Amino acid sequence: MLKSTRLFLPLLAALLAPVAAADTHSATDPRIDALLTQLGKVREIDEVALSPDGHQLAWVVETGGKPGIMLADAQGQHPRSIGLAAKPGTCSESGLAWAPDSRHLAFFSNCASARVGMGGSKQPDIYVLDTQGQGKPVHLSSLNGYAHSLSWAPDGKTLALLYVEGATRRASALAAAKPATGEIGVEGIEVQRVATVPAEGGVPQPVTPADSYVYEFSWAPDSKRVAYVAAPAPGDNNWWIAQLYVQDAQPNATRTALVDPHTVSGSLHGLQIALPRWSPDGSRIAFIGGLMSDQGSTGGDLYSVSAHGGAPVDLTPGIHVTPAWFSWSSPQSMLVNQVDNGQLQLAEYDVQADRAQQKRVLFTAPGYTGDGTALGALSLSADHSYVAFGQSSFDVAPEVYAGPIGSEMPKAVTALNADQKPSWGKARSVEWDNEGYHVQGWLLYPANYDPNKHYPMIVNVHGGPSAADIPHWPSVGYGAAPFSTLGYFVFMTNPRGSFGEGEAFVQANRKDFGYGDLRDTLAGVDAVEKMVPVDDHRLGLTGWSYGGFMSMFAPTQTQRFRAVVAGAGIANWQSYYGQNLIDQWMVPFFGASVYDDPAIYAKSSAINFIKKVKTPTLIVVGERDAECPAPQSFEYWHALRALGVPTSLVVYPNEGHHFYNPVNQRDVLQRALNWFEKYLPPGQ
C-alpha cells in the first residue's frame, strides 16, 4: 500500500534507541516459539517457468534463504539442480527466462562473482544454460546494479531486462528507502530502464530514455518493438501517473505515447495501467486499468488500444470479478487469472474489438497462485495448452503445480514442503451483504476447535486498499493466520475497496477511507458471530499498511475492539502528505491534493479523533519504510501515551515496508502474538 519515503532523520535519531529497546514480551508461550520454528522450515518457491514447448519445467526454491534453480520435465520428474552453485544455499540464482527454442534458459547468478553489488552482496550477472547439453552455464553479460524481468525476444536473438545501472537499493518501494540526504528529489535519483543484450552476449544497452522510469515492458511479436509503462523519474513517486509507450528496441528510438490515463476520457480517466501485452498479430496492446494503490498489486478492467494509437477501449465494463493477470491465446481470445470472492480463478475470454466476454472458468484455485513475474501470473506453454505455477493455501504449503489446461486444477509436481502441516484451524469462506454491497472474507477456526467453547477473534484488514485476502501459507513475519494456532478465530475481510467484486466495488471507498470499509467489516463480524461461538467482548484488530491505518482509525470510531496491533500504519493523512515523496498515489483516492481539499484528508485521520481511543495498541514499523513512513507511527504512539492508553512502539532498524532481516521477521510476529495473548487471552 501507499508508497512513501521519509524526511524525519533528526526525530528518528533522537528517539530510535529508547523505542527500539521497548519490550512488549511477556513470558513467552512455548507454542509461539514452536510456531515460528515451523514457519521457518518452509522452503519458499520464488519462481516457476515452463518451457515454450511445454516439455521442461524450472523453478526457483530457497535453501537457507538463498534462491537456487531446479530443472525437471513438465511433470516435475527427474529434478536436478542447475546453475553455478556448488551447493544449494551458498549463493543466489533467479530470474528465469526460457528462450523461444525451449532449449536455452537464461537467469541471474552471483555464484561466480567477486564484484560487490548493492547492499554489500555479490553482484549477479546474466548466464544462459543449454538445458539439452552437458556443459555448464555460460556467462552472457556483466552487470553493475539491480536487474530483473529477463525476457527473450520472440525471434530468440535478443534478451531484454529492467536495469538500474549503479543501483544502491532494490527498485521497489517495499525495500528500505535511501537515506533522505542531499538535495531531495534531485540528487541520487536512480532510473530503471529497458536494456537489451544480444543472445551471444555483450554489454547491456539501455534503449528507453534516461529520464523515464520503466515499470513493466513486453516484446512485440515482430521482435523489433517494445511496449512499456513509464513515468518521469523518480520512479517510486510517479507510477500513478505512468503512461503506455511504444518504441523500437533500439537506443535513441523515437517513442510514441499510446495511453495517458490523465488525458483520456471515459472509465480509465485518472486511473492506473499495468501489464501491457501485445496481441499475437501485433495489431493492438491490451492492459489492465483500474484504481490501484500499488505498482504490482494489479486489478481492474481489461482494456485494449491499437498499437498505432487511438482511444483505449474498456473490454470488460461492469464485470463483477477483478482481472489480475492475462495472456493472449489468440487474436480473439485470452486466458485471464481473476479474483472472484477472495479466490483466484483462471477463465477463458472471447475477445472482440470492443468487448471481452468470459466464456468459461477453467479452474478455481484453492489458494494463491503465481509464477514470480507478477501477482497472479501463470507460466504457459506457447500454445497455451499447458500451465505451471507455484501455489499455497491455508491447508497446503508452497509447491509447484503443472498440467494441461482444462476443467480441472493441475496437480502438485513437487513435494518440497510435504512434511509441513498446518498448526492453525480450518478455513471457511464467509459472505454477507451490507449497504447494497456483496462482501466476502476468510474465517480461520482456532486450532483444536471445540464448538462448546467461546473464543476471542482477531480481525485482520489487508493492505492496499486495492488488494484482496486470498488463502496462502503464512511465512515467518507478520501475518494473520498464526493467531489461529494460539486459539483465536481469525477473520480476514475483503471490504469495499478490495479486488474480487468488480471495479465499482474497488472504487467504492474513494474519499471514504475508514468508513464504508469499516462498516462492511463490522457487518462481517456480526455475520460470523451468528455462525460460530465468538466472544464479542474479546475482539482484536490488526493489519499492515492500509490495514495498519484501519487498525489506528477503527478504535476512533468504535469501542468494539479490545486490543490492536497496527503495522506500518497511517495516523494523520494531512501530515503524511507532507512527509512522503510519493504523493501522486493520493489524488486518485482522495480526489484532490491535501492543499486543495484538506477536509477530505482530515475526515479519515485517526489523530483528529484520538481522544476516543481506549484500546491497548502495539505499533510496529520499519525505520526506513518507503511506503508508510515511521513518523506516522510515532504520532499515533505519542498521542496514546499522552492520553494514558496502554501502548508500545517498536521501530525496526534498517527495515522498509517489507522486512528482510530474519531476526526482525520473527520478532515482529512474536511481539504481536504476545500482545494479543496479554490483552485477549484465549484460554478464558
Salt bridges, closest charged atoms under 4 A:
ASP29 OD2 - ARG31 NH2 2.87
ASP33 OD1 - ARG666 NH2 2.76
ASP53 OD2 - HIS55 ND1 3.42
ASP101 OD2 - HIS104 ND1 2.74
ASP125 OD2 - ARG115 NH2 2.41
ASP125 OD2 - HIS139 NE2 3.28
ASP130 OD1 - ARG103 NE 2.61
GLU190 OE2 - LYS178 NZ 3.42
ASP222 OD2 - ARG225 NE 3.20
ASP236 OD2 - ARG169 NH1 3.28
ASP260 OD1 - HIS262 ND1 4.00
GLU348 OE1 - ARG360 NE 2.80
GLU431 OE1 - HIS438 NE2 2.68
ASP433 OD1 - HIS438 ND1 3.18
GLU435 OE1 - ARG496 NH2 2.71
GLU435 OE2 - ARG519 NE 2.64
ASP512 OD1 - LYS603 NZ 3.36
ASP520 OD2 - ARG496 NE 2.80
ASP526 OD1 - ARG560 NH2 2.64
GLU529 OE1 - ARG560 NH2 3.31
ASP535 OD2 - ARG538 NE 2.90
ASP536 OD1 - ARG560 NE 3.02
ASP625 OD2 - HIS657 ND1 2.87
GLU627 OE1 - HIS657 NE2 3.33
ASP667 OD1 - HIS25 NE2 3.59
ASP667 OD2 - ARG671 NE 2.55
GLU677 OE2 - ARG31 NH2 3.31
